[in-house]
């Protein structure tokens, strides 16, 4: 299979690799099975020129690949991947780039993605490791609903990034999992990984105390009910006894107890 990617996060990485960002027109990811029997993937490239009569030619590095507006590129292994450039035959100016990445179908899991949280605040850390210490390796990690964050740390084998789930409420039940997407590009090699999880499942507190999801949910619901009952009782006390100064003191005292109780619960979720 051949996949065409024109997404911003892949172009963002390629732009950081000393390439002309404005000239990249298409990015292809080729799946390779890495055996002698599998033929090369054929992809038709088109040089987009405003002048239909303009003569053009194609190069890969210093190698001339063909002439004319279209080129059939055959890609199977790393030497076939990389940048295919369309140039004007008159001025030799670059008109457009087409960039090929190769991903191995059996990738042997060189890179993995793991996410953990210390508490129920919605803040979590994602980490991944790689055996590849190449300084050219580039990473992007993002939520499937969010924007990419490019990471270009060099000469290390462990990477981490801190994330926060927007509008997360520790007292509410999670109905949809958080999904993180990691992309790895090392020159012309491409890999991607996903991780799907609920904050409650990756919390260090849940793991250390061996609480089941149903038990944690029961605690949440119980505390919410206690808060609701306590708030309702305070409101009734205020309405009935608002005219009595002595009982207003009781109300103020009860309010202080309630706020202390509420803060204690919030601190429990964030520790």
trRosetta pair geometry for C-beta under 8 A, 3 or more apart (Angstrom, degrees):
i j d omega theta_ij theta_ji phi_ij phi_ji
1 31 5.0 31 58 28 82 129
1 41 8.0 -17 90 -114 14 136
2 28 6.1 -14 -176 -167 101 113
2 29 7.6 155 -164 79 53 49
2 30 5.6 -16 -116 -109 81 71
2 31 7.4 -138 -81 18 38 80
2 41 5.1 143 -67 177 112 139
2 43 5.6 178 -165 -84 162 110
3 28 7.0 144 80 -161 48 61
3 29 4.6 -17 68 62 102 98
3 30 7.9 -166 29 -76 70 28
3 31 7.4 67 -5 -26 101 97
4 26 6.3 -43 -152 -165 106 107
4 27 7.3 122 -165 77 58 52
4 28 5.7 -34 -104 -103 61 72
4 29 7.9 -172 -83 21 15 73
5 10 5.1 68 127 11 128 160
5 27 4.8 -48 77 91 85 104
5 28 7.2 152 23 -105 76 19
5 29 5.7 42 -6 -13 120 108
6 10 8.0 -126 -152 58 9 120
6 11 7.5 22 -172 -43 49 121
6 26 6.4 -55 -84 -124 98 56
6 27 6.3 152 -90 30 45 90
7 10 5.3 85 69 12 87 99
7 11 7.1 -164 95 -1 44 93
8 11 5.7 -65 -148 46 35 110
8 12 5.9 46 153 -33 70 105
8 148 6.9 -168 99 16 94 127
9 12 5.3 -43 -145 26 33 120
9 13 7.0 34 156 -17 61 97
9 140 4.7 164 -178 136 113 166
9 142 6.6 -112 -99 -6 150 142
9 148 3.7 136 -108 -56 114 160
9 150 7.6 177 -154 -72 78 87
9 183 6.6 124 129 29 122 147
10 13 5.9 -52 -156 33 36 108
10 14 6.5 29 151 -13 67 108
10 27 5.2 -177 124 108 135 164
10 101 8.0 -114 -157 -12 126 148
10 140 7.9 -119 -74 17 41 145
10 183 7.0 -98 -84 157 78 160
10 185 7.4 113 -141 -54 78 143
11 14 5.6 -57 -144 42 36 109
11 15 6.0 42 155 -26 68 105
11 21 6.5 90 170 -149 99 89
11 24 6.0 174 -129 87 99 142
11 27 6.7 -147 -70 -27 75 141
12 15 5.8 -52 -148 32 27 113
12 16 6.8 24 153 -16 59 106
12 140 6.7 90 78 -85 122 139
12 148 6.3 173 40 91 155 140
12 150 5.4 -138 136 -63 120 130
13 16 5.8 -62 -157 36 33 110
13 17 6.7 28 149 -21 66 108
13 138 4.4 135 -155 128 110 142
13 140 6.0 -109 -57 -32 113 113
13 150 6.2 176 -83 -126 70 115
13 183 7.4 -123 -33 109 150 120
13 185 5.2 115 140 36 149 140
14 17 5.5 -58 -151 33 38 112
14 19 5.1 -36 159 47 86 143
14 21 7.4 138 98 -105 88 70
14 24 6.2 90 109 -84 141 163
14 27 6.9 -153 -27 -100 153 132
14 99 6.3 107 -130 101 151 177
14 185 7.6 -64 -66 134 72 166
15 19 6.1 -99 -106 67 33 88
15 21 3.8 24 -112 -87 113 112
15 24 7.8 -113 -69 4 80 139
16 138 6.4 140 81 -124 125 140
16 150 6.4 153 -28 173 153 151
16 152 6.0 -133 154 -74 146 146
17 136 7.1 58 -129 -161 111 91
17 138 6.6 -92 -62 -38 108 146
17 185 7.9 -92 -46 115 143 125
19 23 8.0 -123 160 59 86 100
19 24 6.6 54 137 -56 125 119
19 83 7.3 -176 -125 -89 123 139
19 97 7.2 148 -177 168 117 178
19 99 7.6 17 -155 -82 162 142
20 23 4.1 31 105 19 119 116
20 24 7.1 167 90 -30 68 79
20 94 7.3 119 45 100 157 152
20 97 7.0 150 64 -21 97 136
21 24 6.3 -51 -158 13 34 111
23 94 5.8 11 -148 129 150 123
23 95 7.9 133 -152 116 103 23
23 96 5.9 -178 -179 -131 78 39
23 97 5.0 81 122 -6 95 103
24 27 6.7 20 173 -56 120 93
24 96 7.7 87 -141 -170 13 74
24 97 4.7 -43 -103 70 55 117
24 99 6.1 -20 -138 -10 110 121
25 48 6.3 164 -135 17 156 125
25 96 4.3 3 -17 -167 130 123
25 97 6.3 160 11 61 76 54
25 98 6.4 -39 62 -78 95 70
26 45 7.6 -165 56 -129 139 87
26 98 4.9 0 64 -125 100 85
26 99 7.3 -175 96 30 55 66
27 98 7.9 -178 -82 -164 30 54
27 99 4.9 -15 -115 68 73 102
27 101 7.0 21 178 -4 94 108
28 43 6.0 19 -132 -140 166 168
28 75 7.7 143 108 28 132 163
28 98 7.0 26 -6 173 110 95
28 99 7.0 180 26 90 71 50
28 100 4.9 -19 70 -110 105 68
28 101 6.9 -177 92 28 53 69
29 101 4.9 -22 -109 73 68 104
29 102 7.7 153 -162 -97 58 15
29 103 5.7 19 180 -7 104 115
29 190 5.2 -92 -131 79 107 160
30 41 5.1 -169 -145 44 115 148
30 43 7.7 -107 -86 -35 112 133
30 75 4.8 -137 -67 110 170 127
30 76 7.8 -111 145 -94 141 23
30 81 7.0 -146 33 -94 125 105
30 100 6.0 12 -11 -169 118 103
30 101 6.9 175 20 86 74 47
30 102 5.2 -30 69 -107 97 66
30 103 7.2 168 79 24 44 70
31 41 7.9 102 54 -56 60 146
31 103 5.7 -32 -103 73 60 93
31 104 8.0 84 -157 -156 61 9
31 105 5.5 68 180 -72 101 89
32 38 7.3 142 -162 108 64 144
32 41 7.7 -110 -84 -12 77 115
32 76 6.0 115 -124 -171 118 51
32 77 6.9 126 -154 -86 158 44
32 102 5.2 1 -3 -165 128 108
32 103 7.2 157 20 74 79 39
32 104 6.0 -46 72 -105 88 53
32 105 6.8 -139 83 -15 35 87
33 38 4.5 134 55 -45 117 163
33 104 7.9 102 -115 -158 19 65
33 105 5.0 -6 -98 18 64 135
33 106 7.5 56 -147 3 61 95
34 38 7.7 28 27 39 18 136
34 77 7.8 92 -111 -102 70 86
34 104 5.9 6 -27 -133 128 102
34 105 7.5 -150 9 30 92 89
34 106 7.3 -102 38 46 122 97
35 38 5.3 91 63 2 83 102
38 76 7.3 156 107 -143 95 112
39 76 7.4 -111 154 -90 35 127
40 74 4.1 61 119 176 141 95
40 75 6.0 146 -172 61 100 23
40 76 3.8 -88 -106 -45 81 110
40 80 6.8 -166 -141 -125 125 171
41 74 7.1 156 75 -153 40 51
41 75 5.2 -29 62 65 94 83
41 76 6.7 153 9 -78 72 62
42 72 5.6 -7 -167 -176 103 102
42 73 7.2 152 -153 78 49 45
42 74 5.5 -19 -96 -97 71 73
43 72 7.3 151 73 -157 36 53
43 73 5.0 -22 63 62 91 97
43 75 6.6 0 7 10 115 115
43 100 7.6 166 39 -97 152 118
44 70 6.1 -14 -171 -166 95 110
44 71 7.5 151 -156 78 50 40
44 72 5.7 -27 -97 -99 65 68
44 73 7.9 176 -88 18 15 76
45 58 7.3 105 88 -114 135 144
45 70 6.7 151 80 -156 53 55
45 71 4.6 -15 59 61 106 91
45 72 7.7 -175 17 -83 78 19
45 73 5.6 51 -18 -14 118 113
45 84 6.1 -99 -95 108 172 144
45 86 7.6 -165 142 -57 119 115
45 98 4.9 -124 -132 4 126 169
46 69 6.1 14 -155 151 71 90
46 70 5.4 -19 -99 -99 68 77
47 56 5.0 -139 105 114 165 161
47 58 7.4 -144 -57 -76 123 94
47 69 4.9 -128 48 -150 94 61
47 70 7.5 -135 8 -66 79 33
47 71 7.8 62 -31 -5 97 102
47 86 3.6 165 -112 -155 115 155
47 95 5.7 59 -170 92 106 138
47 96 6.0 170 -142 39 67 115
48 95 7.3 -177 67 150 58 111
48 96 5.8 68 39 -37 89 154
49 52 7.1 157 90 -83 99 29
49 54 5.0 -118 158 54 152 130
49 56 6.5 -168 -39 -46 144 139
49 69 7.0 -116 19 -116 111 106
49 95 5.9 -37 -83 -157 93 146
51 54 3.9 87 92 -31 111 109
54 88 6.3 -55 172 -129 118 94
54 89 7.8 161 164 29 72 89
54 90 7.3 -90 -156 4 86 118
55 67 7.4 -12 -174 -171 92 109
55 88 7.5 87 83 -167 62 59
55 89 3.8 -45 111 36 103 137
55 90 6.7 112 56 -34 96 85
56 67 7.2 156 94 -160 49 63
56 68 7.0 3 68 139 82 6
56 69 6.2 78 47 -88 124 54
56 86 5.5 15 171 -177 132 95
56 87 6.4 157 -158 79 81 37
56 88 6.0 -53 -105 -106 77 37
56 89 5.9 -143 -95 -23 19 90
56 95 6.4 -44 -126 7 132 149
57 64 6.6 -28 164 -147 124 98
57 66 6.9 -172 -157 101 70 40
57 67 4.6 -34 -107 -106 84 72
57 68 7.9 49 -100 8 51 39
57 86 7.6 164 84 -150 29 56
57 87 5.9 -24 64 62 76 89
57 89 5.5 91 -13 -81 100 92
58 64 7.4 106 83 -166 59 56
58 65 4.3 -61 108 67 106 105
58 66 4.8 12 42 56 117 78
58 67 7.2 -151 11 -78 79 27
58 71 4.7 23 -30 -69 165 155
58 84 6.1 -2 -169 180 111 96
58 85 6.8 150 -154 78 58 47
58 86 5.7 -29 -97 -96 75 63
58 87 7.6 156 -96 17 25 78
59 62 7.0 -33 -173 -150 120 13
59 63 6.4 147 -159 76 72 45
59 64 5.8 -43 -101 -101 79 45
59 65 6.2 164 -110 4 21 93
59 84 7.6 164 82 -157 36 53
59 85 5.1 -21 63 62 85 101
59 87 6.5 11 7 0 111 122
60 63 5.1 -19 65 64 81 103
60 65 5.3 70 -7 -50 98 127
60 82 6.4 105 -164 86 102 113
60 83 6.8 156 -138 87 69 55
60 84 5.3 -31 -85 -102 92 67
60 85 7.3 158 -86 14 39 79
61 82 7.3 18 -43 120 95 148
61 83 7.7 114 -52 66 59 91
65 71 6.0 54 120 -158 114 141
65 73 7.4 3 177 -100 144 84
65 84 6.6 -44 30 -141 165 102
66 71 4.7 153 62 -118 136 103
66 72 8.0 89 -38 34 168 62
67 89 7.4 40 -140 -77 106 130
68 71 7.3 149 76 -64 87 71
71 84 7.0 -158 89 172 145 137
71 86 7.9 -161 -3 -88 129 97
73 80 7.7 133 170 176 94 99
73 84 5.9 -86 -90 -72 142 160
73 98 7.5 -159 -19 104 154 134
73 100 7.0 -153 139 -55 146 142
74 80 6.6 -82 106 -148 62 136
75 80 4.3 165 -130 130 59 123
75 81 5.9 78 -152 -78 117 65
75 100 5.2 -141 -113 -172 155 154
75 102 7.1 -154 162 -82 112 102
76 80 5.6 79 34 16 59 154
77 80 5.6 99 57 8 58 103
77 81 7.7 -116 113 -11 34 94
77 102 7.2 28 -163 -116 21 168
78 81 5.6 -57 -148 28 39 112
78 102 6.1 -119 -87 34 57 147
78 187 8.0 44 -158 105 113 120
78 188 5.7 134 -148 78 78 124
78 189 7.0 -26 -105 -63 108 90
80 100 7.1 -55 124 104 76 151
80 102 7.8 90 70 -63 92 130
81 100 4.3 -134 -141 105 70 102
81 101 6.2 66 -162 -120 132 18
81 102 4.7 -110 -62 -24 146 104
81 188 3.7 137 112 173 127 137
82 99 7.1 -68 165 -147 28 71
82 100 6.2 -5 32 55 29 89
82 187 7.9 -27 -94 163 89 89
82 188 5.2 -62 -66 -86 65 135
83 97 5.6 -40 -156 -156 101 111
83 98 7.5 137 -158 73 51 44
83 99 5.3 -21 -99 -104 67 79
83 100 7.9 -159 -67 21 24 73
84 97 7.2 129 71 -164 51 57
84 98 4.6 -21 64 65 104 95
84 99 7.5 -168 22 -80 72 31
84 100 7.0 52 -12 -13 106 105
85 94 5.8 -61 -168 -130 115 101
85 96 7.7 174 -151 90 53 43
85 97 5.7 -25 -102 -105 70 70
85 98 8.0 -164 -73 26 29 68
86 94 7.4 98 76 -162 54 61
86 95 4.6 -57 105 61 99 108
86 96 5.0 12 45 53 116 81
86 97 7.7 -150 18 -75 78 25
86 98 7.6 60 -21 -7 101 98
87 92 5.5 6 167 -156 127 48
87 93 6.5 164 -155 79 80 29
87 94 5.6 -47 -99 -99 81 45
87 95 6.3 171 -108 0 23 88
88 91 4.6 20 91 46 132 84
88 92 6.2 -88 72 -34 76 13
88 93 4.9 16 23 47 118 79
88 95 6.1 114 -45 -49 79 108
89 92 7.6 26 -142 -72 17 58
94 97 7.3 8 180 -54 122 82
100 188 6.8 24 99 -156 73 112
101 185 6.5 -72 -125 -127 138 103
101 188 5.6 -168 -123 -171 54 58
101 189 6.9 80 -167 -172 87 5
101 190 3.8 64 152 -31 129 126
102 188 5.9 40 14 138 92 93
102 189 5.9 -40 71 -109 82 54
102 190 6.6 157 70 20 27 89
103 107 7.2 -35 180 -80 82 121
103 189 7.2 107 -94 -171 48 62
103 190 4.4 -63 -67 81 95 88
103 191 6.0 140 -132 -84 101 49
103 192 7.7 -32 -120 5 147 83
104 107 4.8 137 79 -90 101 68
104 108 7.8 -4 101 5 140 85
104 189 7.8 -6 -16 -150 93 103
104 191 7.9 -16 36 -86 81 96
107 110 6.3 -93 158 5 94 92
107 191 5.8 113 -149 -117 152 118
109 112 6.1 18 -175 -64 98 100
110 130 5.8 38 147 -143 92 79
110 131 5.5 -97 -154 26 91 100
110 132 6.5 40 168 -18 133 103
110 191 7.0 -142 55 -58 107 171
111 128 5.5 37 -177 168 92 121
111 129 7.0 -171 -134 83 59 41
111 130 4.6 -10 -91 -90 93 94
111 132 8.0 -43 -60 21 103 108
111 182 7.3 -136 136 123 123 133
111 184 5.4 120 24 -39 168 159
111 191 5.9 132 38 104 123 145
111 193 6.4 -140 106 -18 96 139
112 128 5.8 -173 83 -140 42 85
112 129 6.6 0 44 43 84 79
112 193 6.6 176 -138 -150 37 164
113 126 6.3 -5 -169 -174 92 109
113 127 7.8 158 -150 83 48 35
113 128 4.8 -27 -93 -83 57 114
113 141 7.8 154 -127 -123 125 118
113 180 6.6 -156 163 101 138 116
113 182 4.7 178 -81 0 135 142
113 193 4.6 165 -5 113 119 127
113 194 7.3 -118 57 138 146 5
113 195 4.7 -131 112 -34 114 121
114 126 7.0 160 84 -153 39 61
114 127 5.6 -23 66 64 89 81
114 128 7.0 150 17 -83 72 58
114 195 7.0 161 -103 -109 23 152
115 124 5.4 47 176 147 102 127
115 125 6.9 172 -149 89 62 39
115 126 4.3 -26 -95 -96 88 80
115 127 7.8 155 -88 16 41 62
115 163 7.8 -36 -137 39 121 126
115 178 7.8 -111 116 98 163 121
115 180 6.1 128 -53 10 141 148
115 195 5.4 150 -2 121 112 147
115 197 6.0 -162 71 31 120 146
115 202 5.7 -16 109 -149 83 163
116 124 6.4 178 91 -162 28 93
116 125 5.8 -18 63 61 78 87
116 127 7.8 -13 14 11 101 105
116 202 5.2 -150 -124 172 40 103
116 204 6.6 60 173 -60 106 88
117 120 7.4 86 133 -85 136 31
117 121 7.6 -170 -173 44 117 74
117 122 8.0 -58 -134 -145 140 3
117 123 6.7 133 -137 89 96 52
117 124 4.0 -58 -78 -100 89 92
117 125 7.5 154 -88 15 43 68
117 199 5.7 29 -10 -159 165 79
117 202 5.0 93 10 104 92 95
117 203 4.8 -39 83 -97 106 57
117 204 6.6 -135 97 -10 51 78
118 121 7.9 1 70 20 86 110
118 123 7.5 -13 34 89 94 98
118 203 7.4 -5 109 -153 14 68
118 204 4.9 -13 -134 16 42 129
118 205 7.7 66 159 -28 46 86
119 123 7.7 29 56 53 87 92
119 203 6.2 25 -158 -147 14 107
119 204 7.1 -34 -55 43 45 95
119 205 5.9 53 -117 -18 57 123
119 269 6.2 109 167 154 110 51
119 270 5.2 97 131 -143 158 28
119 271 6.2 110 -101 47 139 16
120 170 4.0 96 131 -135 111 118
120 199 6.4 104 -140 133 62 117
120 200 6.8 22 -115 -96 103 68
120 203 5.8 -6 -70 -104 70 145
120 205 7.1 -58 -30 38 90 136
120 269 4.4 -73 63 -168 114 92
120 270 7.3 -90 58 -71 71 46
121 168 7.6 89 146 97 39 125
121 170 6.5 -32 -92 -59 30 126
121 269 6.7 132 -67 132 64 92
121 270 4.9 65 -71 -114 113 84
122 164 5.7 59 123 -165 94 75
122 165 4.2 -114 -166 52 98 94
122 168 3.1 146 -103 71 135 148
122 170 7.1 -119 -35 -61 87 83
122 199 6.1 -47 -105 -114 48 157
123 162 6.7 2 -174 -177 97 103
123 163 7.4 166 -153 89 54 45
123 164 4.8 -23 -100 -101 71 87
123 165 7.9 -135 -67 14 30 73
124 162 7.6 169 92 -153 32 62
124 163 5.7 -19 68 66 78 90
124 164 7.6 148 20 -94 64 39
124 165 7.4 38 8 -23 108 97
124 178 7.8 142 33 88 148 161
124 199 6.7 -141 -50 -123 129 86
124 202 6.3 47 -134 102 135 134
125 160 5.8 1 -179 -170 110 109
125 161 7.2 165 -153 82 67 34
125 162 5.2 -35 -99 -101 79 68
125 163 7.3 155 -99 19 28 75
126 141 6.2 -176 94 176 141 151
126 160 7.0 160 86 -151 45 59
126 161 5.7 -14 61 60 91 84
126 163 6.2 28 -4 -2 107 122
126 180 5.7 -165 -99 175 154 168
126 182 7.7 -166 153 -67 134 118
126 195 7.1 169 -131 49 117 147
127 158 6.6 0 -173 -176 112 91
127 159 6.5 163 -152 87 63 52
127 160 4.4 -20 -97 -98 92 82
127 161 7.8 165 -82 18 50 58
128 139 7.7 167 63 -133 132 145
128 158 7.8 173 89 -151 36 53
128 159 5.5 -12 60 60 79 100
128 182 6.0 108 -43 -152 158 166
128 193 7.4 143 -117 61 140 145
129 157 5.8 33 -160 149 84 84
129 158 5.1 -21 -101 -101 87 70
129 159 7.4 175 -85 19 38 73
130 133 7.9 169 103 -62 95 45
130 137 6.9 -178 100 -177 161 164
130 157 5.9 -138 66 -154 62 70
130 159 7.7 21 2 -2 102 111
130 184 7.2 147 -91 -136 142 148
131 157 7.0 24 -108 -142 23 120
132 137 5.6 128 113 -71 118 144
132 157 8.0 148 61 -119 38 84
132 186 5.9 -55 153 -93 156 158
133 155 6.1 39 -178 -137 95 48
133 156 7.6 149 -132 36 84 6
133 157 6.0 -47 -86 -71 88 92
134 137 4.9 112 76 -31 92 95
134 186 5.5 88 67 -153 141 117
134 187 7.6 -67 150 -19 152 102
135 154 4.4 27 -138 -154 82 117
135 155 5.8 -3 -88 -49 88 82
136 186 5.9 97 97 -157 93 65
136 187 5.2 38 125 -54 143 82
137 154 7.9 145 50 -117 82 62
137 184 6.7 -16 -168 -167 100 94
137 185 7.4 158 -155 86 52 44
137 186 4.4 -19 -101 -96 77 94
138 150 7.1 -23 -175 -162 102 98
138 151 7.7 150 -168 80 57 54
138 152 5.5 -17 -121 -106 80 84
138 184 7.4 150 80 -157 51 46
138 185 4.8 -15 61 64 100 93
138 186 7.4 175 19 -79 66 44
139 150 7.4 140 87 -161 55 51
139 151 4.4 -21 75 66 105 99
139 152 7.4 -171 33 -76 72 40
139 153 7.9 -13 25 30 120 85
139 159 6.3 103 12 164 169 171
139 182 6.7 -25 -162 -165 102 92
139 183 6.9 149 -157 81 51 57
139 184 5.7 -15 -102 -102 75 68
139 185 8.0 -176 -77 25 31 68
140 148 4.5 -6 -175 -167 125 119
140 149 6.6 150 -155 70 71 41
140 150 5.2 -36 -96 -99 88 58
140 151 7.0 159 -95 17 34 75
140 182 7.5 167 87 -151 49 46
140 183 4.8 3 54 52 92 105
141 148 7.5 131 66 -152 24 70
141 149 5.9 -28 64 60 72 96
141 151 6.8 8 7 0 99 123
141 161 5.7 166 62 43 141 149
141 180 6.4 6 -176 -179 98 107
141 181 7.1 166 -152 84 53 48
141 182 4.8 -10 -104 -103 88 76
141 183 7.7 -168 -75 23 45 65
142 146 5.3 -152 -176 84 91 91
142 147 6.2 -119 -136 110 127 25
142 148 4.3 -76 -53 -100 136 52
142 149 6.2 151 -79 8 79 74
142 180 7.3 167 91 -152 27 66
142 181 5.6 -21 67 60 75 94
143 146 3.6 66 52 13 103 113
143 163 7.3 135 -50 -164 102 141
143 178 6.8 -69 -127 -169 111 87
143 179 6.5 100 -160 77 70 62
143 180 6.0 -52 -98 -100 53 60
143 181 7.3 89 -166 13 11 88
144 179 4.4 -9 6 96 122 116
144 180 7.5 -139 -23 -96 78 13
144 181 5.4 97 -74 -26 77 121
144 194 7.7 26 -59 -134 118 115
145 179 7.6 97 -10 55 88 97
149 161 6.6 149 98 -166 140 152
151 159 6.3 114 131 -165 147 131
151 161 6.4 -117 -68 -67 144 128
153 156 5.6 -34 140 37 117 120
153 159 6.1 167 47 -111 134 100
156 159 7.0 127 100 -69 112 72
163 180 7.4 -162 -5 -100 170 125
164 168 7.6 -134 172 13 75 128
165 168 4.1 74 95 -53 107 131
165 178 5.8 -93 -96 -94 124 135
165 199 6.5 -99 5 -65 150 129
168 199 6.8 82 -158 -32 139 161
169 172 4.1 56 86 10 115 112
170 220 7.9 -147 144 -116 67 115
170 269 4.3 108 137 -175 159 146
170 270 7.8 -131 -31 -57 163 74
171 220 5.9 153 -154 -159 51 100
171 223 7.2 -115 -130 92 101 114
171 224 5.9 123 -178 -78 113 106
171 269 7.8 -78 -58 -75 70 159
172 220 7.9 -167 -50 176 5 138
173 217 6.3 39 -107 -131 108 106
173 220 7.0 148 -70 100 75 152
174 177 7.2 73 150 -90 123 42
174 198 4.8 152 88 -145 149 107
174 199 6.3 158 -62 27 150 90
174 200 6.4 -158 12 -2 128 109
177 196 4.8 64 122 177 143 89
177 197 5.8 147 -164 71 111 14
177 198 5.4 -85 -113 -62 79 67
178 196 7.3 170 84 -150 45 51
178 197 5.9 -25 59 69 89 70
178 198 7.2 129 11 -107 85 28
178 199 6.7 67 -6 -51 130 79
179 194 6.4 -8 -172 -170 95 109
179 195 7.3 165 -152 84 50 47
179 196 4.8 -10 -103 -102 82 83
180 194 6.8 158 83 -155 52 57
180 195 4.8 -5 55 56 101 95
180 196 7.9 -168 23 -74 64 40
181 192 6.8 -4 -175 -173 88 109
181 193 7.7 162 -155 85 46 45
181 194 5.4 -16 -103 -103 67 83
182 192 6.5 163 88 -155 56 59
182 193 4.7 -9 59 59 106 91
182 194 7.4 -171 21 -78 74 34
182 195 7.7 38 -8 -4 108 100
183 190 7.4 -24 -169 -161 93 88
183 191 7.4 158 -157 87 48 50
183 192 4.8 -17 -104 -103 68 92
184 189 7.9 -20 118 113 93 89
184 190 7.1 147 84 -157 63 41
184 191 4.4 -6 57 60 110 94
184 192 7.1 -172 18 -78 73 43
184 193 7.8 31 -9 1 109 99
185 189 7.1 155 -155 81 47 54
185 190 5.5 -7 -103 -102 76 72
186 189 4.6 -10 62 57 91 106
197 201 5.5 -134 -169 72 93 118
197 202 5.1 48 158 -36 145 121
198 201 4.6 88 63 1 88 105
198 202 7.4 172 82 -1 47 86
198 213 7.8 62 77 -124 146 125
199 202 6.4 -72 -148 45 32 95
199 203 6.4 53 154 -52 67 97
200 203 5.9 -35 -151 -3 31 121
200 206 6.1 98 173 -57 65 153
200 213 6.2 97 120 -127 128 86
200 216 5.6 155 -166 115 124 154
200 217 7.9 37 -162 -61 167 77
201 206 6.9 -101 -131 93 21 157
201 213 6.8 -14 -82 -86 85 112
202 206 8.0 76 65 50 14 125
202 207 8.0 -7 -168 -38 29 118
203 206 4.3 86 73 5 101 103
203 207 6.9 -174 93 -6 54 85
204 207 5.7 -58 -146 41 34 110
204 208 5.9 29 160 -19 70 111
205 208 6.2 -57 -141 38 25 106
205 209 6.3 -3 168 6 62 115
205 211 7.8 -5 130 20 78 126
205 271 8.0 88 -81 94 130 57
206 209 6.6 -76 -144 50 21 92
206 211 5.2 -95 -142 57 69 99
206 213 8.0 29 -154 -84 139 58
206 216 6.1 -23 -107 -70 111 143
207 210 7.5 19 -178 -72 29 46
211 215 4.8 -127 -170 85 90 125
211 216 5.2 102 132 -56 127 91
212 215 4.6 97 56 4 80 103
212 216 7.1 -147 93 -3 43 85
213 216 5.8 -54 -149 37 33 110
213 217 6.2 34 153 -19 66 107
214 217 5.6 -53 -146 38 31 113
214 218 6.3 37 152 -24 64 104
215 218 5.6 -51 -150 33 32 114
215 219 6.7 35 151 -20 63 101
216 219 5.7 -51 -153 32 34 113
216 220 6.6 36 150 -20 65 103
217 220 5.6 -51 -152 33 35 114
217 221 6.4 31 154 -16 67 106
218 221 5.9 -55 -146 38 31 108
218 222 6.2 33 155 -21 65 108
219 222 5.8 -56 -146 36 28 112
219 223 6.3 23 159 -15 64 108
220 223 6.1 -64 -152 38 26 106
220 224 6.3 25 154 -18 64 109
221 224 5.7 -56 -149 37 31 113
221 225 6.4 31 154 -19 66 106
222 225 5.8 -57 -151 35 30 110
222 226 6.4 31 152 -20 65 105
223 226 5.6 -50 -146 35 35 113
223 227 6.4 35 155 -18 65 104
223 265 5.6 140 -168 -139 135 138
224 227 5.8 -55 -149 36 31 111
224 228 6.3 31 153 -19 65 107
225 228 5.6 -54 -147 37 32 112
225 229 6.3 29 156 -17 66 107
226 229 5.9 -57 -146 39 29 108
226 230 6.1 26 157 -18 65 111
227 230 5.8 -57 -143 38 28 110
227 231 6.2 28 158 -19 64 108
227 261 7.9 -179 -98 116 79 113
227 262 6.6 82 -121 -99 115 93
227 265 7.6 -83 -66 20 121 166
228 231 5.9 -57 -147 36 27 110
228 232 6.4 26 156 -18 63 108
229 232 5.8 -56 -147 37 30 111
229 233 6.3 30 155 -19 65 107
230 233 5.8 -54 -148 35 30 111
230 234 6.5 30 154 -18 64 106
230 258 5.6 161 147 -119 124 105
230 261 7.2 -87 173 81 174 151
231 234 5.8 -56 -149 36 31 111
231 235 6.4 32 154 -21 64 106
231 258 7.2 113 -82 -158 62 141
232 235 5.7 -55 -149 34 31 112
232 236 6.5 30 155 -16 65 105
233 236 5.9 -55 -150 37 32 110
233 237 6.4 34 152 -21 64 107
234 237 5.6 -55 -149 36 32 114
234 238 6.4 33 154 -21 65 105
234 251 7.0 108 -162 -147 84 81
234 254 5.6 -179 -111 124 100 123
234 255 6.4 106 -154 -82 139 71
234 258 6.1 -27 -57 -51 150 154
235 238 5.7 -54 -150 34 31 111
235 239 6.5 28 154 -18 66 106
236 239 5.8 -55 -145 36 32 109
236 240 6.1 21 162 -11 67 111
237 240 6.3 -61 -142 42 25 103
237 241 5.9 -27 177 28 63 116
237 247 7.4 -145 176 167 92 111
237 250 7.2 -111 173 110 131 109
237 251 5.7 172 121 -98 112 91
237 254 6.7 29 82 52 162 163
238 241 7.0 -83 -130 57 16 78
238 242 5.5 45 171 -74 62 96
238 251 5.3 93 -90 -133 79 140
239 242 6.3 -20 -133 -23 17 114
241 244 5.0 -56 -171 40 82 112
241 247 3.6 -73 165 115 135 147
241 248 7.1 -162 127 -56 95 56
241 250 7.4 -9 113 59 153 120
241 251 6.9 -178 86 -47 113 116
242 248 6.9 63 -146 -86 42 98
242 251 7.9 29 -98 -37 60 162
244 247 4.3 49 90 22 115 106
244 248 6.6 -177 92 -20 57 82
245 248 5.4 -50 -150 26 34 118
245 249 7.1 40 152 -22 62 95
246 249 6.0 -51 -169 24 35 111
246 250 7.2 34 137 -15 63 101
247 250 4.8 -39 -155 30 53 118
247 251 6.4 60 144 -23 69 95
248 251 5.2 -45 -150 32 39 116
248 252 6.4 41 150 -19 67 100
249 252 5.7 -50 -148 36 34 111
249 253 6.3 34 152 -18 64 106
250 253 5.7 -57 -149 38 31 112
250 254 6.2 30 153 -19 66 107
251 254 5.7 -56 -145 38 29 109
251 255 6.2 34 154 -23 65 104
252 255 5.6 -50 -148 32 30 114
252 256 6.6 33 152 -20 62 102
253 256 5.8 -53 -155 32 33 113
253 257 6.7 32 148 -18 64 103
254 257 5.5 -52 -152 35 37 112
254 258 6.3 40 150 -22 67 104
255 258 5.5 -53 -148 35 33 114
255 259 6.3 30 156 -17 67 105
256 259 5.9 -54 -145 38 30 108
256 260 6.3 32 154 -19 63 107
257 260 5.7 -57 -150 37 30 113
257 261 6.3 32 152 -20 65 107
258 261 5.6 -57 -150 36 30 112
258 262 6.3 29 153 -19 66 106
259 262 5.6 -51 -145 36 33 112
259 263 6.3 33 156 -18 65 104
260 263 5.9 -55 -148 37 30 109
260 264 6.4 34 152 -24 63 106
261 264 5.7 -53 -151 31 30 115
261 265 6.8 29 153 -18 63 102
262 265 5.9 -55 -154 33 33 109
262 266 6.5 29 151 -15 66 106
263 266 5.6 -55 -147 39 35 111
263 267 6.1 36 155 -20 68 106
264 267 5.8 -54 -147 37 29 111
264 268 6.5 37 151 -27 62 103
265 268 5.5 -50 -153 27 33 116
265 269 6.9 29 152 -16 63 101
266 269 5.9 -56 -157 33 35 108
266 270 6.5 10 155 -1 68 114
267 270 5.9 -72 -143 49 33 98
267 271 5.9 25 163 -22 72 117
268 271 6.4 -63 -137 33 23 106
